[in-house]
Amino acid sequence: MEARDSTRRRRTPAAVLGAFALSLSVVAWAPQATAAPDDADLAGLSEAQLSSPEQPATGLPGVDEIRNSRNVKHLANLPKPAPFTASSTWTDLAFQDGYAFDGNYDGFVIYDVRNPRKPSVVSTVWCPGSQNDISVKDDLLFLSTDSSRSDNSCASTPLAATNKDAWEGIKIFDISDKKNPKYVAAVETKCGSHTHTLVPDKKGKNAYLYVSSYGPNDSFPDCKTPHDLISIVKVPLKDPASASVLSETVLFPDGGNPGRDGTIEQGYVRATSGCHDITVYPAKDLAAGACMGDGVLWDISDREKPRELSRVQDNVNFAFWHSATFNNEGTKVVFTDELGGGGAPTCNEKIGPTRGADGIYDITGRGDNRKLEFRSYYKISRTQGDTENCVAHNGSLLPVQGRDIMVQAWYQGGISIWDFTDSRNPKEIGWFERGPLPNGAGGGSWSAYYYNGYIFSSDMAKGLDVLDIRDPRTATAKLVRVGELNVQTQGSYRDLFPR
């Protein structure tokens, strides 16, 4: 999300995402034999009926009214716990061994989600520094700080972005005791850290963090033009306190997309000055960068030196390349366009179906000749109100064997589960949404991710939601269990599927 306040040039909600653990396990599950009693009313329904509204309704939902398709059930909601307040904006999620880690602008929360119907709060950590994009690796947790702070501590206060003493970057915590996380270290990075992507090395000794930041302005001491780079932070896993910036890698020596001025209604393109989000697929040695005006495919066989394979632009429909998701085979990338920065009502007839949407790209060719080739757009079809911020945002794959299906957050547009197996003909198969927030307030689902059989949503205003999709098209996903999940570090499900 892209927003602003008086202390910083950018306060952009985004998403962010991470890695599977080295040891993953599969649990036996037979969907036809273990259907829950609640599924009885779904028996014999067609695909169109499964995807249709559970209760016929007209017009927009009312305040706090929930609507969903027949195949999606809302299991639980946990409101924001103290010390956080209504103004603490919930952001991104990571998972590990039955725990969910949820960042917010004022810190993070650790939830026990081993019983998805009754999630509980394990601990809360107050550590302001928007947007606290989050990832986990073994006993370590990483937070991104992208607002100017007085120092690198959790007791820091806001500073003007023009202050030469302002601090921004990465914070590191020890989470070996989930009830008592401990601050370990911090690494300052140029332009701060809007998001970061955890990249394990091939020997398992280090974690690299690809730090995404953007928005250079020559009046800001820490973020001068040009800024067409990412900071790569190297974290020795046995000595995280010695983490440091390894390099500041220039990704766009030609300057990238120069952009185009305009409005949300007329269309615009943000100039490239860094990346908003990077998703890596370590098993494929690939990374996909959503970099403001550009979508990029990199070879990361050398983790310390990403190498460009293909770059694409869409100066007609894409305003702001925001995030990326590979399919499991590593042959497709879904890029999102965060038209309006996440704060605008773009899911309406005026904006239409091809802006503020997903762009689906096939990866064609081999080796250094691989290219990103556009196939189609996907956008939710349910018209949202003029007060509802709604645009494509963070999502993840469902581990469905033989198909490409993902769940995705759309802010106040809710949550969509959709199939892009046919790159040219994506279709929605399930959904969930709430009515507009009171008084035109912004909010909605920031991130919606599938983890060990359930969908977990970090709602900016409502806290943590847990959903269940009950559908023959996604039933095999419930066979797969992973230990650790950071969505922006995609693992392969191939070896986890039953044979």
URFEN-V392121 format. One record per backbone hydrogen bond with DSSP energy under -0.5 kcal/mol. CO is the residue of the C=O (numbers start at 1). NH is the residue of the N-H. E is the energy in kcal/mol with one decimal. If there is no record, write none. Layout:
CO/NH/E  CO/NH/E
This chain:
1/3/-0.6  3/11/-3.8  5/8/-1.0  8/5/-1.1  11/13/-0.7  17/198/-0.6  18/489/-2.3  22/24/-0.7  25/481/-1.0  29/31/-0.6  30/33/-1.4  30/34/-1.6  36/39/-2.2  37/40/-1.7  38/41/-0.6  39/42/-2.3  39/43/-0.6  40/43/-1.1  42/45/-1.9  46/50/-2.5  47/51/-1.7  49/52/-0.9  50/71/-1.5  52/70/-2.1  61/436/-0.7  62/65/-2.3  62/435/-0.6  65/435/-1.3  67/433/-2.7  68/54/-3.2  69/72/-1.7  71/470/-3.2  73/75/-0.7  73/468/-2.4  76/466/-2.3  77/79/-0.5  78/464/-2.1  81/84/-1.5  85/88/-1.9  87/89/-0.8  88/90/-0.6  89/105/-1.7  92/103/-2.8  94/101/-3.1  95/485/-2.4  96/99/-1.4  98/113/-2.6  99/96/-2.3  100/102/-0.5  100/111/-3.2  101/94/-1.7  101/103/-0.6  102/109/-2.1  103/91/-3.3  104/107/-2.0  105/129/-2.1  106/127/-2.7  107/104/-2.6  108/125/-2.7  109/102/-2.7  109/111/-0.5  110/122/-3.2  110/123/-1.4  111/100/-2.2  111/113/-0.7  112/120/-1.8  114/116/-0.6  115/118/-1.9  116/119/-0.6  120/112/-2.9  123/110/-2.6  125/108/-2.0  125/127/-0.7  129/132/-1.1  130/146/-5.0  133/144/-1.9  135/142/-2.9  137/140/-2.5  139/175/-2.9  140/137/-2.7  141/173/-2.7  142/135/-1.6  143/171/-2.3  144/132/-1.6  144/146/-0.5  145/169/-1.0  145/193/-2.0  148/159/-2.2  149/167/-2.6  153/156/-1.0  154/128/-0.5  157/150/-2.2  160/163/-2.0  163/166/-1.7  167/149/-1.9  168/189/-1.5  169/145/-3.1  170/187/-2.8  171/143/-2.3  172/184/-3.2  172/185/-1.4  173/141/-2.3  173/175/-0.6  174/182/-2.3  176/178/-0.7  177/180/-1.7  182/174/-3.4  185/172/-2.9  187/170/-2.8  189/192/-2.3  195/212/-2.3  197/210/-2.6  199/208/-2.9  201/204/-0.6  205/237/-2.2  206/201/-2.0  207/235/-2.9  208/199/-3.5  208/210/-0.6  209/211/-0.9  209/233/-2.4  210/197/-1.6  210/212/-0.6  211/231/-1.3  212/194/-1.9  212/195/-1.6  213/275/-0.6  217/220/-2.5  219/221/-0.6  220/223/-1.7  222/191/-1.3  223/217/-2.8  227/229/-1.4  228/251/-2.4  228/252/-1.5  230/249/-2.1  231/211/-3.0  231/233/-0.6  232/246/-3.2  232/247/-1.3  233/209/-2.6  233/235/-0.5  234/236/-0.6  234/244/-1.7  235/207/-2.2  236/239/-1.4  239/242/-2.2  240/243/-1.8  244/234/-2.6  244/246/-0.6  247/232/-2.8  247/249/-0.5  248/250/-0.5  249/230/-1.9  252/255/-2.4  257/272/-2.7  260/269/-2.7  263/267/-3.1  267/263/-0.5  269/260/-2.9  274/273/-0.5  277/290/-3.0  279/288/-3.1  280/490/-2.3  281/284/-1.7  281/285/-0.7  281/286/-1.6  282/285/-1.0  285/300/-2.3  286/281/-3.3  287/298/-3.1  288/279/-2.6  289/291/-0.8  289/296/-2.3  290/276/-2.2  290/277/-1.7  291/293/-2.1  291/294/-1.0  292/321/-2.9  294/291/-2.9  295/312/-3.0  296/289/-2.6  297/309/-3.3  297/310/-1.7  298/287/-1.8  298/300/-0.5  299/307/-2.4  301/303/-0.8  302/305/-2.1  307/299/-3.3  310/297/-2.9  312/295/-2.6  314/318/-1.5  317/319/-0.6  317/356/-0.6  319/270/-2.9  320/338/-2.5  321/292/-1.8  323/336/-2.1  325/334/-3.0  327/330/-1.4  331/363/-3.2  332/327/-1.4  333/335/-0.6  333/361/-2.6  334/325/-1.6  335/359/-2.9  336/322/-2.8  336/338/-0.6  337/339/-1.4  337/392/-0.6  338/341/-2.2  339/342/-0.7  340/343/-1.3  341/2/-6.2  344/346/-1.4  344/390/-2.3  346/348/-0.8  347/384/-3.0  348/351/-0.5  348/352/-2.2  356/392/-1.2  357/337/-1.8  358/378/-1.8  359/335/-2.7  359/361/-0.5  360/375/-2.7  360/376/-1.1  361/333/-2.7  362/364/-0.7  362/373/-2.8  364/371/-2.3  366/369/-2.5  367/370/-1.4  371/364/-2.5  371/373/-0.6  373/362/-2.7  376/360/-3.1  378/358/-3.0  381/383/-0.6  385/388/-1.4  387/389/-0.7  389/412/-2.3  390/346/-1.3  394/409/-2.3  394/448/-1.2  396/407/-2.6  398/400/-2.5  398/405/-0.5  399/401/-0.6  400/403/-1.5  403/405/-0.7  404/420/-3.0  405/398/-2.9  406/418/-2.7  407/396/-1.9  408/416/-2.5  409/393/-1.7  410/413/-2.8  411/414/-2.1  411/445/-1.8  414/410/-2.6  415/432/-2.0  416/408/-2.4  416/418/-0.5  417/429/-3.3  417/430/-1.5  418/406/-2.5  419/427/-2.1  421/423/-0.9  422/425/-2.0  427/419/-3.1  430/417/-3.0  431/69/-2.2  432/415/-3.2  433/67/-2.8  437/440/-1.0  438/441/-1.7  444/460/-3.0  445/411/-2.0  446/394/-1.2  447/458/-2.4  449/451/-0.5  449/456/-3.0  451/454/-1.3  454/451/-3.0  454/456/-0.5  455/467/-3.0  456/449/-2.5  457/459/-0.9  457/465/-2.5  458/446/-2.8  458/447/-1.0  458/460/-0.5  459/463/-2.1  460/90/-1.2  463/459/-3.4  464/78/-2.7  465/457/-2.5  466/75/-2.5  466/76/-1.4  467/455/-2.5  468/73/-2.9  468/470/-0.6  469/471/-0.6  471/474/-1.7  471/475/-0.9  474/477/-1.7  475/478/-1.6  476/479/-1.7  477/480/-1.5  479/27/-1.2  481/25/-0.8  483/97/-3.5  484/21/-0.6  485/95/-2.2  485/487/-0.5  486/489/-2.2  488/280/-2.7  488/490/-0.6  493/496/-1.8  493/497/-1.0  494/497/-0.8
